[in-house]
């Protein structure tokens, strides 16, 4: 998967922050996402958060591996 825009980069940063194997890596990913957030609207930020939360729910339910 190749990231095409700031929205995709932000969403990936959020996902990596949640799934990172260490706290340090999670912190790095979150800092990256926060720096990209400045290029997005509030609506885009909220939509990306909702998409990541939905993906987390799917993983936790066993429907997505």
C-alpha positions, 0 to 999 in steps of 0.5 A, a space after each residue: 500500500 502506498 500512501 497517496 495523501 495527508 489523510 491516508 498518512 494521518 490514518 496510518 499514523 493513528 493505526 501504527 500508534 495503536 498497533 506498535 509493539 513498543 510504547 516508544 514506537 507508539 509515541 513516534 507514530 502518534 507524533 507523526 500523526 499529530 504533525 500531519 493533522 495540521 494539514 487536515 480539516 476537523 472533519 477529516 481528523 474525526 473521520 480518520 479516527 472513526 475508521 481506525 476505531 472501526 478497524 480496531 473493533 473488527 480486529 478485536 471481534 476476530 473479523 479482521 486479522 
